[in-house]
Every structure is written in C-alpha cells, then in structure tokens.
Amino acid sequence: MFAKSQKLRTAVAGLALSAASLGLVTVTGAPATAAQVCSGQASVYGILEDGRLTYSAINTSGDRLKTLIGPDLGFTPKAMATLNFNTILVTSTAGALYRVDVRTNNTALELSGVEKIAASGWTHDKLTYDGYGHLYGTTAAGNLLQYLVSQDKPQGSQHIAQRKEIGTGFVLKTLTAVGQDRLLATAADGRLLSYKIIGSAWKRDDLKNDGWSAFDQLVSSGGGFYFGRIPTTGAMYWYKDGNVSDGKGGDIVYHTNDPVDTSGWTQRLLSAAPDTTTCKQVNTLGQDIAADANREVGNNFNDFDFVHARAWCAEFVKYIWAGNGVDHAREVDARAVSLKEYGQRHGTYRTGAPRLGDAVLYDKDGNLNDGEADHVNIVVAVSADGKQIQTVGGNESGQVSKSGWFSWDTAASPVGAGPVLAFVSPKG
C-alpha cells in the first residue's frame, strides 16, 4: 500500500502546489495558542477494495508508525465505526450490521471473529462513534440518527438501541466524531462543519467556508487531531484543532507541507478509534471549562439522554469536562459523589483553594464520607483573594444556572444544596 514509512518521507517540496490544485487551502501558520501537551497515537482502521481490514498507527507529530493488513471480512462493507481498540462496527451493502473483533494489531492484524449482530435495517451511508456511548449514522436522504451503545462489545439490538432522529439536511461528504456528542463533517462545496448534539437538538458551526472538498474520508482520533484522505492520490493530510468545542476554525493548524503520506491510502473506508490521542492546553484547561459551562447557561437539556432526567448535575459536569478532553472523564457517573471518587483516585480532591474548572461538591448534612453528595457544579470564576467564587451547574431550577458571587467557606447553602464541602480539579 505505502511506498515508504512516513518517517522516511523526503518528497514534500511540491506539496503546497499539489494541495492547492486539489482544493485544499494551504495555511502557513495559525493563531498563537496556549502550550499544549499531546500524547497517544491515532488508531485508524480501514477496509481495502478487496474487503481486507487494515490498521494504521499515526503519532501526534503526523508520522505513520505502521500499517498492517488483515483478513477479508467476508462481506461487502458500506460504512464503519470503531468503538474501541479491538471492536469495529461495519454495515454491509445488504443492510446487515457486523461486529468485527480484533485479537491483535501489534505486529500483525488478526481477528478473533466477525459476527452479524443485525440482519437488516442498517442502510446508513456513514457511521461514527463518539466514545461516550453514542453511535451516529446518516442516511442517503440526509437524516442524522443517534443510537445508544450500552456494551463495549454489543451482542445485538438490545445493546445498540434508543434510535433517535436528530435532524434532516445532513447530506454530508464525510462525517466523524471528535468528542462526546460532537461531530465534524465536510460538505461537497468544501466547507468544514462542526455539530454539537444536545438531546434531539443540534447546533452547527461553519469552521471553514472552503478548502476541504478534496477529502472523501475524514477521521478524528480525539484531542483535536483530524486526518483527511484524498482518493485521487491516496495522500493523507493531518490537522490540529486547538479547541474542538469553541465552534471556531481559526485555531486549526494545517500541515499540508508535512502530510502523513503522499500516497498509499487506498482503503474504501476509514475509521479511527475515539480518544486514542489527547492534546490539552494545560495552562488554560480551567478557563476553557469555565467558558464552555458559561455558554450552556439557560439550557434545560430536556432532550438529553441523561441517566437521571431529574438529577443530572454530575452528568452535566461530565459533559463539560469530556468536551474539553479531561483525562478519565468517563469515570464520572450520574452520582454527584462520583466526582469525589474521581478526585481521590487522581489526587485532585481537596477542601479548599478553588480553581477555574473545578467541580464543587455540596451536601446538606455536611458529610461526604457517607457515600453521597446532594449536588455538584463547576467553578467559573474565583476572586483575587480566593475567598469567593461563581459557579455554573446543571439541574439548578431545572436548567443550567449561574450563581452570583458567594463566600464558599461560609455560605450556608449558596445554591440550595447545602454548604460547599470540597473541590475536585479535572485531570489534564
């Protein structure tokens, strides 16, 4: 497939002209952003024209580390979505849904099985998985559908359920998930689009007005890393978005002069495992979380698939943290006290010194050692002396609400859930 490893690439001098002729916008620089720390590697699965599965690893510098070719899947694929490092969902042109189980992708790509988990009904032209339990698919008519995936290795329809139509008008050229209920897509006219899904509602931001028309496959491995394949040349380009949740494209760094590969990507389908790369603006993580929480003030999240429809404060914190790439955000669950458990597990739990982006734990009986807490929200402002804070929380008067300034160590019940007992910082 590939003429040479990306580590050995040398012929890049003419790529700027090539990129322009293919409809790509070549950007030499990007707005300055805070220092970032990136880790992990993109795990990209693909399916060749002859039906064989492939696996490629790409590091956070855009270097392809390896490509492995595995066996034929035994059916004609139409769309695919990677759930995790060893589980892939693939639809067939006949409308069946298969689960592909990977035994190893270390030095060889070997499967432990290919199982048909639905015989019909899966006619989606695109699939993608957000890594947080939601599978998204589009139809040829432009409908965007959402499914709840309840198992790492779903056995059938009971584990891929709660089919929900998000909206119409999603006639897209490419589609990939970039985080919890956040999608990235390209349109035929070259626009780069970002979607934020909240329950049955959605919001679109046009990140770029043109320059993305050449790609027939676009995948994200998390952390703001985007990879686009050009079918005419088999080239793979990579991009880095400074903040996937801000709805802006000005902080996307282009690497058109330093592609992953100039040729060799001949797969008919590509899909990246979610959250295999992370990249955080460590100096501004708290500010980013606070800004994101502030943007949600007034939202009632009525249609959102929270576990507890009437007690979703902890799930709101998880939603905001996950959208900003907080490490181990999946460990937070619907219990407010799960934030205490998170903080103790990762060494970020304390009873004072609030910081932007912290989770704030409240309890009416003044005791977090009994295995429960009454409420949790997020610090969005801290006074210069550190004695007063403002917070934003979910399920406060049935919506996302923002408090006024209050003294966190003396206020009896500043948001109606008892005193402040502890703070938990996000792991970044």
PyMOL commands that set and color helices and strands:
alter all, ss='L'
color gray80, all
select helices_A, chain A and resi 6-8+15-21+157-159+285-295+313-323+329-331+338-346
alter helices_A, ss='H'
color red, helices_A
select strands_A, chain A and resi 37-47+52-59+64-72+77-84+87-92+97-104+110-118+126-129+134-138+144-149+160-167+174-179+182-186+192-198+201-208+217-222+225-230+235-241+252-254+269-272+277-280+349-350+359-362+375-382+388-396+399-402+406-407+420-424
alter strands_A, ss='S'
color yellow, strands_A
deselect
rebuild
show_as cartoon
